Amino acid sequence: MKVWPGKLYIDINRWYDDAEEAGSASIEITNTESYEIDVAIRVDKPSISLLDEGYTVIPDTSWIKTDPEILTLGPGDKGYIDVYIEVPKSVQPDYNNEKWEVFVVCTPPLDEGGGINIQTEIAVKLFIRTPDGEAGLFNYIPIVLIVVFLIIILLALFYNKKKKLKNYQENK
């Protein structure tokens, strides 16, 4: 089995209600075997160590759809998998200015000959960039938490210093 390309890029220029309008790409799969195969397609999150610089893991892989999910190919045949992005409208404002990475994994059938069987899978890296725009509240949560934490520390230090000063004045 051959899969092309090894990397796909989808830029979502603006949010859409329809996944086909938002962004899509195609993957070409060629059956290099002398018999018919069924190739299963799934979307998977890469581990953090495999992410390209500047990209993060997509929050929910169910936002990526493939059509079809299983591709049947005769000997020497080529077929195509369409990949669509469908971010729910209710969370779209929270994900402006994002760069996500996911794997679209193509799994050929297991060769069930005798002996040891090894299952190979071919993953296509899918890079997604969401629309530019004002980031949603979700993007600011870490910053807000850090600021609140720093304020608590400063208040604790101030209270401790005030308490020491009061004790010092009482002991005079």
C-alpha positions in Angstrom: 0.0 0.0 0.0 1.2 3.5 -0.9 -0.1 6.6 0.7 0.4 10.1 -0.7 1.1 12.8 0.5 2.9 12.3 3.8 1.8 15.7 5.1 -1.4 17.7 4.6 -2.1 21.4 5.4 -5.5 22.9 5.9 -5.9 26.6 6.5 -9.3 27.6 7.8 -9.6 31.2 6.7 -12.9 31.7 8.5 -15.4 29.6 10.5 -18.2 27.9 8.5 -21.3 26.0 9.5 -20.6 23.3 6.9 -17.5 21.1 7.2 -16.9 20.8 3.5 -16.7 24.6 3.2 -14.4 25.0 6.2 -11.5 23.0 5.0 -10.7 19.7 3.4 -7.9 17.8 1.8 -7.5 14.5 0.0 -5.2 11.5 0.6 -4.4 9.2 -2.3 -4.0 5.5 -1.5 -2.7 2.9 -4.0 -3.0 -0.8 -3.6 0.4 -2.3 -4.4 -0.8 -5.9 -3.7 -2.0 -8.4 -6.2 -5.3 -8.8 -4.4 -8.2 -6.6 -3.2 -7.7 -4.8 0.2 -9.9 -2.9 2.6 -8.0 0.1 4.1 -9.4 1.3 7.4 -9.0 5.1 8.1 -9.0 6.7 11.5 -7.8 10.0 13.1 -5.4 9.8 16.0 -3.7 12.3 18.3 0.1 12.3 18.1 2.1 12.2 21.3 3.5 15.5 22.5 7.1 14.4 21.5 6.0 13.9 17.9 4.5 17.3 17.4 6.1 19.8 15.0 7.3 23.0 16.5 4.5 25.6 17.0 1.7 23.0 16.8 -0.5 21.5 19.5 -2.7 18.5 19.7 -6.3 19.1 18.5 -8.7 19.3 21.4 -11.1 16.7 20.0 -10.3 14.2 17.1 -14.1 13.8 16.5 -13.9 17.2 14.7 -12.0 15.5 11.9 -14.1 13.4 9.5 -12.9 11.1 6.8 -14.9 9.9 3.8 -14.9 7.0 3.4 -13.8 5.4 6.7 -13.0 2.1 4.9 -11.7 2.2 1.3 -11.8 -1.0 -0.8 -9.2 -1.2 -3.6 -8.6 -3.8 -6.2 -5.1 -4.8 -7.2 -3.2 -1.8 -8.5 -6.2 0.6 -7.9 -6.0 4.1 -6.5 -8.5 5.6 -4.3 -9.0 8.9 -2.3 -9.9 9.7 1.2 -11.4 13.1 1.8 -10.6 14.7 5.2 -12.9 17.4 6.6 -12.7 19.6 9.7 -15.9 20.2 11.6 -15.3 22.4 14.8 -18.7 22.8 16.6 -20.0 26.3 16.1 -20.5 26.8 19.9 -16.7 26.5 20.5 -15.3 28.1 17.4 -14.6 31.5 19.0 -12.4 29.8 21.6 -10.1 28.4 19.0 -9.0 31.3 16.9 -5.3 31.5 16.0 -4.6 27.8 16.7 -2.2 25.5 15.0 -3.2 21.8 15.5 -1.6 18.6 14.4 -3.3 15.2 14.0 -2.5 11.9 12.3 -4.8 10.4 9.6 -3.9 6.7 10.0 -4.4 4.2 7.1 -4.4 0.6 8.1 -4.3 -2.2 5.5 -5.7 -5.6 6.4 -3.6 -8.0 8.4 -1.9 -10.6 6.2 -3.1 -13.8 7.8 -0.5 -16.1 6.4 1.3 -18.5 8.7 3.9 -17.5 11.2 4.2 -14.1 12.8 2.0 -11.4 11.6 3.0 -7.7 11.8 0.4 -5.0 11.3 1.8 -1.9 9.6 0.0 1.5 9.6 0.8 4.6 7.6 0.0 7.9 9.2 -0.3 11.2 7.3 0.4 14.3 9.3 -2.4 16.8 9.1 -1.6 20.4 10.0 -4.6 22.7 10.7 -4.5 26.4 11.2 -7.7 28.1 12.5 -8.9 31.6 11.5 -7.1 34.7 12.7 -9.1 36.7 15.2 -9.6 37.6 18.8 -8.8 34.6 21.0 -11.7 33.3 23.1 -11.8 33.3 26.8 -10.5 29.7 26.8 -7.1 30.9 25.6 -6.7 33.3 28.5 -7.4 30.8 31.3 -3.7 29.9 32.0 -2.8 33.6 32.2 -5.7 34.4 34.5 -4.7 31.5 36.8 -1.1 32.7 37.0 -2.1 36.2 37.8 -4.5 35.0 40.6 -1.8 32.8 42.0 0.7 35.7 42.1 -1.8 37.9 43.8 -2.4 35.3 46.5 1.3 35.0 47.1 1.7 38.7 47.3 -1.2 39.0 49.7 0.2 36.2 51.9 3.6 37.9 52.0 2.0 41.3 52.8 -0.1 39.7 55.6 3.0 37.9 57.0 5.0 41.1 57.0 2.2 43.0 58.7 1.8 40.3 61.3 5.6 40.5 62.1 5.5 44.3 62.3 2.5 44.1 64.8 4.4 41.5 66.9 7.5 43.7 66.9 5.5 46.8 68.0 3.8 44.8 70.8 7.0 43.5 72.2 8.7 47.0 72.4 
